[in-house]
C-alpha cells in the first residue's frame, strides 16, 4: 500500500508537532484555546492503490475501524468501478487543547501547564494586560522547574510585586527558600513575570555599588585620603577634587603601577563601563587622557568614551607604540565587531592594523621605562617614583624586548 495512507502512529507525531507549536498560545488565552481544533488528513487510497495491494488497504481500514480513544474519525464513501462502494477514513479531528495534548502523549504535561498557569495568575492578580503573554512566553522555563522551585518562583515574584520599591539587597529578601544564587540563576524569568504583574522589570532592590578604583598621583590634591582607594561613584563624585588632568586606565594593574604625577588623578575605567565616569563632575573640567589596550576592544572603549568626553586624548595607542612593541602582542581571539567613528587618524590606523592582523597588545606589557618616559613627555612634568619604580635611563629605552 502507498505510504500516503496515514496510520494511527503517525497521527501521534503530527499531534505532538501541533501541541508544541500551539501550547504557548493556549496558555496566553485559555478561553480561545477551547475552540481550537486539529484536523489531520488520513489520505485514503485511490482505486489504483487498492488494486495494487488490496490486503494492505483492508488492513489499514480495519486499523481505523477498531481504533478507540480520543478524536473523531470522519468516514466517506468512495465509489470505485472495480470494487464497488467502500467507506474509508479521511480525517481525524481533535477538539480543544486537552484532546490535542492527549493525542500527542502530553496529557500530564498539559495538566501541569494549566495548573501552574492558574497559580501564577492567581498569585500575580490583578496584573497588567501583559501578564498572560509573560506567563505564556516563559512557560518553557518555568515548566522545567520541580515543584519546590516553582513554588519559590511564585513566592518571590509575588513578594516583589507587593513590595515594588523595598530598597533591600537581594540577600535580605524574606522569601522562604530563595537566596542570592537562586535569584541570580533565574533573574531573567523573575523580571519577565514581574513586568507582567506590575508593568516594569525593576526588582526594586538595591545592588552593591560598583567600586571605582582611584590613584591620587599628586598627594597634595587630596591629602586626607590614601594614595590608592576604591569607593562608589556617587561618593567619589562628592570628593573635593579639582585635578588638572585625569588619566583613565582600562585595567587595574597599570593604576597600581603609576608613579607620582603632578596635579593628576588616575581612575580605573572598568572597560566598557567607562561611560559611568560621567557621574564625576570634576572630570569634565580637566584634561582627560585615556590609556587602553592596543586591541579592537580598547579602541571601541575609547570611541564610546569620546561620545561623553569629545576632547579625551589617548595615551600609547598610536602607530609608533605598536611598531615598537608589536613583538609583545598576541593573537586577539575574540575581536570586537564594533565600528568606531570617533578615532583620530592615527588611532584609526592602529585599529585597522590590529583588526587586519588579529593582534592585541595589553597596556601593561609595554616596558615600564618606556611608559615612564612617555608619561613625562605627554604630561610635560617631572614624574616621581612609586613602589619600586626606577630612574628612567634614556639609553635603555627600547631594550625592554629581549
C-alpha positions as CSV (number, residue, x, y, z in Angstrom):
1,X,0.0,0.0,0.0
2,X,1.2,3.5,-0.7
3,X,2.8,5.3,2.3
4,X,0.4,8.2,1.9
5,X,-2.2,6.3,3.9
6,X,-1.7,7.7,7.4
7,X,-1.6,5.1,10.2
8,X,-2.6,6.0,13.9
9,X,1.1,6.0,14.9
10,X,1.7,8.9,12.5
11,X,-1.2,10.9,14.0
12,X,0.5,11.0,17.3
13,X,3.6,12.5,15.8
14,X,1.6,15.2,14.0
15,X,-0.4,15.9,17.1
16,X,2.9,16.4,19.0
17,X,4.1,18.9,16.5
18,X,0.8,20.9,16.7
19,X,0.9,20.7,20.5
20,X,4.4,22.1,20.8
21,X,3.6,25.0,18.4
22,X,0.3,25.9,20.0
23,X,0.7,25.4,23.7
24,X,2.1,29.0,24.3
25,X,-1.0,30.5,22.6
26,X,-3.3,28.3,24.6
27,X,-1.7,29.3,27.9
28,X,-1.9,33.0,26.8
29,X,-5.6,32.7,26.0
30,X,-7.3,29.7,27.6
31,X,-10.8,30.8,26.6
32,X,-9.9,31.0,22.9
33,X,-7.9,27.8,23.2
34,X,-11.1,25.7,23.9
35,X,-12.4,26.4,20.4
36,X,-9.1,25.3,18.8
37,X,-9.0,22.0,16.9
38,X,-6.6,19.9,14.9
39,X,-7.7,18.1,11.7
40,X,-5.3,15.5,10.3
41,X,-5.9,14.2,6.8
42,X,-5.5,10.4,6.6
43,X,-5.1,10.3,2.8
44,X,-7.2,7.3,1.9
45,X,-6.0,5.2,-1.1
46,X,-7.1,5.6,-4.7
47,X,-8.7,2.8,-6.7
48,X,-5.4,2.1,-8.3
49,X,-3.7,1.7,-4.9
50,X,-6.4,-0.7,-3.8
51,X,-5.8,-2.8,-7.0
52,X,-2.1,-2.8,-6.4
53,X,-2.3,-4.0,-2.7
54,X,-5.8,-4.8,-1.6
55,X,-4.7,-6.7,1.5
56,X,-2.8,-3.7,2.8
57,X,-5.7,-1.4,2.2
58,X,-8.1,-3.7,4.0
59,X,-5.7,-3.9,7.0
60,X,-5.4,-0.1,7.1
61,X,-9.1,0.4,7.1
62,X,-9.6,-2.2,9.8
63,X,-7.0,-0.5,12.0
64,X,-9.1,2.7,11.8
65,X,-12.3,0.8,12.3
66,X,-11.0,-0.8,15.5
67,X,-9.3,2.3,16.9
68,X,-10.5,3.5,20.2
69,X,-9.7,6.7,22.1
70,X,-10.0,10.4,21.7
71,X,-10.6,12.2,18.4
72,X,-13.4,11.8,15.9
73,X,-12.6,9.9,12.7
74,X,-14.5,11.1,9.7
75,X,-15.5,8.5,7.0
76,X,-16.5,9.0,3.4
77,X,-17.8,6.7,0.7
78,X,-15.8,6.0,-2.3
79,X,-17.4,4.5,-5.5
80,X,-14.9,2.5,-7.4
81,X,-16.0,0.6,-10.6
82,X,-13.8,-2.4,-9.8
83,X,-14.5,-2.6,-6.0
84,X,-18.0,-1.0,-5.6
85,X,-18.8,1.5,-2.8
86,X,-16.4,1.4,0.1
87,X,-16.3,3.5,3.3
88,X,-12.8,4.8,4.1
89,X,-11.4,7.1,6.9
90,X,-10.5,10.5,5.5
91,X,-9.5,12.6,8.6
92,X,-9.4,12.6,12.3
93,X,-10.3,15.7,14.3
94,X,-9.2,16.6,17.9
95,X,-11.1,19.3,19.6
96,X,-9.6,21.5,22.3
97,X,-6.1,21.6,23.9
98,X,-6.9,18.6,26.1
99,X,-7.6,16.2,23.2
100,X,-4.6,17.5,21.1
101,X,-2.3,17.1,24.1
102,X,-3.6,13.6,24.8
103,X,-3.1,12.6,21.1
104,X,0.4,13.9,21.4
105,X,1.1,11.9,24.5
106,X,1.4,15.0,26.7
107,X,-1.6,14.9,28.9
108,X,0.5,15.0,32.1
109,X,2.5,18.0,30.9
110,X,-0.7,19.8,29.8
111,X,-2.2,19.3,33.2
112,X,0.9,20.7,34.8
113,X,0.9,23.7,32.4
114,X,-2.7,24.6,33.2
115,X,-2.3,24.2,36.9
116,X,0.8,26.3,37.1
117,X,-0.7,28.9,34.8
118,X,-3.6,29.2,37.3
119,X,-1.2,29.5,40.2
120,X,0.7,32.3,38.5
121,X,-2.5,34.2,37.5
122,X,-3.9,33.9,41.0
123,X,-0.7,34.9,42.7
124,X,0.0,37.9,40.4
125,X,-3.5,39.2,40.0
126,X,-4.7,41.7,39.0
127,X,-1.5,42.1,37.0
128,X,-1.3,44.0,33.8
129,X,-2.6,43.3,30.3
130,X,0.8,41.9,29.5
131,X,0.6,39.2,32.3
132,X,-0.9,36.4,30.1
133,X,1.7,36.9,27.5
134,X,4.5,37.0,30.0
135,X,3.3,33.7,31.5
136,X,3.0,32.1,28.1
137,X,6.3,33.3,26.7
138,X,8.2,32.0,29.7
139,X,6.5,28.6,30.0
140,X,9.4,26.6,28.6
141,X,11.4,27.9,31.6
142,X,9.0,27.5,34.5
143,X,7.8,24.2,33.2
144,X,11.2,22.7,33.8
145,X,11.1,23.6,37.5
146,X,10.4,21.0,40.0
147,X,7.5,21.8,42.5
148,X,9.8,23.3,45.0
149,X,11.5,25.7,42.6
150,X,8.1,26.6,41.0
151,X,6.8,27.5,44.5
152,X,9.9,29.6,45.0
153,X,9.3,31.4,41.7
154,X,5.6,32.2,42.5
155,X,6.6,33.4,46.0
156,X,9.4,35.7,45.0
157,X,7.5,37.3,42.2
158,X,4.5,37.8,44.4
159,X,6.7,39.4,47.1
160,X,8.4,41.7,44.7
161,X,5.1,42.7,43.2
162,X,3.8,43.5,46.7
163,X,7.0,45.5,47.6
164,X,7.9,47.2,44.3
165,X,10.5,49.6,46.0
166,X,11.7,47.7,49.0
167,X,15.3,49.0,48.8
168,X,16.6,45.7,50.2
169,X,19.6,43.9,49.0
170,X,18.7,40.5,47.4
171,X,20.3,38.7,50.3
172,X,17.7,40.4,52.5
173,X,14.6,39.2,50.7
174,X,12.4,37.4,53.3
175,X,11.1,34.8,50.9
176,X,11.5,31.2,52.1
177,X,13.9,29.0,50.1
178,X,15.1,31.9,48.0
179,X,18.7,33.0,48.2
180,X,21.1,35.2,46.2
181,X,22.2,32.4,43.9
182,X,18.6,31.3,43.2
183,X,17.7,34.9,42.1
184,X,20.9,35.1,40.0
185,X,20.1,31.9,38.2
186,X,16.5,32.9,37.4
187,X,16.6,36.7,37.4
188,X,15.5,37.0,33.8
189,X,12.4,34.9,34.3
190,X,11.6,36.7,37.6
191,X,11.9,40.1,35.8
192,X,9.7,39.0,32.9
193,X,6.9,37.8,35.2
194,X,7.3,40.9,37.4
195,X,6.8,43.1,34.3
196,X,3.6,41.2,33.6
197,X,2.5,41.7,37.2
198,X,3.4,45.4,37.8
199,X,4.4,46.8,34.4
200,X,8.2,47.0,35.0
201,X,11.2,44.7,35.4
202,X,12.9,46.6,38.1
203,X,13.0,44.4,41.2
204,X,13.0,47.4,43.5
205,X,16.1,46.1,45.3
206,X,19.5,47.6,46.0
207,X,22.7,46.4,44.4
208,X,26.1,46.5,46.0
209,X,27.6,49.6,44.2
210,X,30.5,49.1,41.9
211,X,33.6,50.5,43.5
212,X,35.7,52.8,41.3
213,X,39.4,52.5,42.0
214,X,41.4,55.7,42.1
215,X,45.1,56.6,42.4
216,X,45.8,60.1,43.7
217,X,49.1,60.6,41.9
218,X,49.6,64.0,43.4
219,X,49.1,63.7,47.2
220,X,48.6,67.4,47.6
221,X,45.4,67.1,45.5
222,X,43.7,65.1,48.3
223,X,46.0,65.0,51.3
224,X,43.5,63.4,53.7
225,X,42.9,60.3,51.5
226,X,45.1,57.3,50.8
227,X,47.1,57.4,47.6
228,X,45.1,54.4,46.2
229,X,41.5,53.6,47.2
230,X,38.1,52.4,45.9
231,X,34.8,53.9,46.5
232,X,31.3,54.1,45.0
233,X,30.9,56.5,42.1
234,X,28.4,58.7,44.0
235,X,30.8,59.1,46.9
236,X,33.7,59.8,44.6
237,X,31.7,62.5,42.9
238,X,31.4,64.3,46.2
239,X,35.1,64.5,46.9
240,X,36.7,67.9,46.7
241,X,38.8,67.0,43.7
242,X,40.0,69.6,41.2
243,X,42.7,67.8,39.2
244,X,44.4,69.5,36.3
245,X,44.3,66.2,34.4
246,X,42.6,62.8,34.8
247,X,44.2,59.6,33.4
248,X,41.7,56.9,32.8
249,X,43.1,53.4,32.5
250,X,41.3,50.3,31.1
251,X,42.9,47.9,33.5
252,X,43.7,48.0,37.2
253,X,47.3,46.8,37.1
254,X,48.5,50.0,35.5
255,X,46.7,52.0,38.0
256,X,48.7,50.4,40.8
257,X,52.0,50.8,39.0
258,X,51.7,54.6,38.2
259,X,54.3,56.9,39.6
260,X,53.6,60.3,41.2
261,X,52.3,62.7,38.6
262,X,51.8,66.4,39.4
263,X,48.2,67.6,39.5
264,X,46.9,64.2,38.3
265,X,44.3,61.7,39.4
266,X,44.1,58.3,37.8
267,X,40.9,56.4,37.6
268,X,40.1,52.8,36.6
269,X,37.6,52.9,33.7
270,X,36.4,49.3,34.1
271,X,36.4,48.6,30.3
272,X,33.1,49.1,28.7
273,X,31.7,50.6,31.9
274,X,33.9,53.7,31.3
275,X,30.8,55.8,30.4
276,X,29.8,55.7,34.1
277,X,32.6,58.2,34.8
278,X,30.2,60.9,33.5
279,X,28.9,60.8,37.1
280,X,32.1,62.5,38.2
281,X,31.7,66.3,37.8
282,X,35.4,67.1,38.3
283,X,36.4,65.1,35.2
284,X,34.6,67.5,32.8
285,X,36.8,70.4,33.8
286,X,40.1,68.5,33.5
287,X,42.4,67.3,30.7
288,X,41.3,63.8,30.2
289,X,43.7,61.1,28.9
290,X,42.7,57.5,28.1
291,X,45.1,54.6,28.2
292,X,43.6,51.4,26.9
293,X,44.9,48.1,25.5
294,X,46.0,48.1,21.9
295,X,43.3,45.8,20.6
296,X,39.9,46.3,18.9
297,X,38.1,46.4,22.3
298,X,40.4,49.1,23.6
299,X,39.7,51.4,20.7
300,X,35.9,50.6,20.9
301,X,36.0,51.7,24.6
302,X,37.9,54.8,23.7
303,X,35.4,55.6,20.9
304,X,32.5,55.2,23.3
305,X,34.2,57.3,26.0
306,X,34.6,60.1,23.4
307,X,30.8,60.2,23.0
308,X,30.7,61.6,26.5
309,X,34.1,63.4,26.6
310,X,34.8,64.5,23.0
311,X,38.2,66.1,23.9
312,X,39.7,63.0,25.5
313,X,43.2,62.2,24.3
314,X,44.7,58.7,24.1
315,X,48.0,57.6,25.5
316,X,50.3,55.0,24.0
317,X,47.6,54.0,21.5
318,X,49.4,55.2,18.4
319,X,51.4,53.7,15.5
320,X,54.9,54.2,17.0
321,X,53.9,52.3,20.1
322,X,52.5,49.4,18.0
323,X,55.6,49.4,15.8
324,X,58.0,49.4,18.8
325,X,56.4,46.7,20.8
326,X,54.4,44.5,18.4
327,X,56.7,41.6,19.3
328,X,54.9,41.5,22.6
329,X,51.5,41.3,21.0
330,X,49.4,38.1,21.0
331,X,46.5,36.9,18.8
332,X,43.2,38.6,19.6
333,X,40.9,35.6,19.7
334,X,37.6,37.5,20.2
335,X,37.8,40.8,18.4
336,X,35.1,43.4,18.8
337,X,32.6,43.8,15.9
338,X,32.0,47.5,16.9
339,X,32.9,50.1,14.3
340,X,34.3,53.2,15.9
341,X,33.6,56.6,14.4
342,X,35.4,59.0,16.8
343,X,39.0,57.9,16.4
344,X,41.8,60.2,15.3
345,X,43.6,59.4,12.0
346,X,46.5,57.7,13.8
347,X,44.2,55.8,16.2
348,X,42.1,54.6,13.3
349,X,45.3,53.4,11.6
350,X,46.3,51.3,14.6
351,X,42.8,50.0,14.9
352,X,42.7,48.9,11.3
353,X,46.1,47.2,11.6
354,X,45.1,45.3,14.8
355,X,41.9,44.1,13.2
356,X,43.5,43.0,10.0
357,X,46.4,41.3,11.7
358,X,44.3,39.9,14.6
359,X,46.6,41.3,17.3
360,X,46.3,42.6,20.8
361,X,48.9,44.3,23.0
362,X,48.0,44.7,26.6
363,X,49.0,48.1,28.0
364,X,50.9,46.5,30.9
365,X,53.1,44.6,28.5
366,X,54.8,47.8,27.3
367,X,58.2,48.0,29.1
368,X,57.8,50.3,32.1
369,X,60.8,52.6,31.4
370,X,59.2,53.4,28.1
371,X,55.9,54.1,29.8
372,X,57.6,56.4,32.3
373,X,59.4,58.4,29.6
374,X,56.1,58.8,27.6
375,X,54.3,59.9,30.7
376,X,56.9,62.6,31.3
377,X,56.7,63.6,27.6
378,X,52.9,63.6,27.4
379,X,52.3,65.4,30.7
380,X,55.3,67.7,30.4
381,X,56.1,67.3,34.1
382,X,58.8,65.8,36.2
383,X,57.4,62.5,37.4
384,X,58.2,60.9,40.8
385,X,58.6,57.4,42.0
386,X,56.2,54.9,43.4
387,X,56.6,51.4,44.8
388,X,59.9,50.4,43.3
389,X,59.8,52.4,40.1
390,X,63.4,53.1,38.8
391,X,65.0,56.1,37.2
392,X,64.4,56.3,33.5
393,X,67.6,55.7,31.6
394,X,67.0,57.2,28.1
395,X,69.8,54.9,26.7
396,X,67.8,51.9,27.9
397,X,64.6,52.7,26.2
398,X,63.8,50.2,23.5
399,X,65.9,47.5,25.3
400,X,62.9,46.1,27.1
401,X,62.4,43.3,24.5
402,X,65.0,40.6,24.5
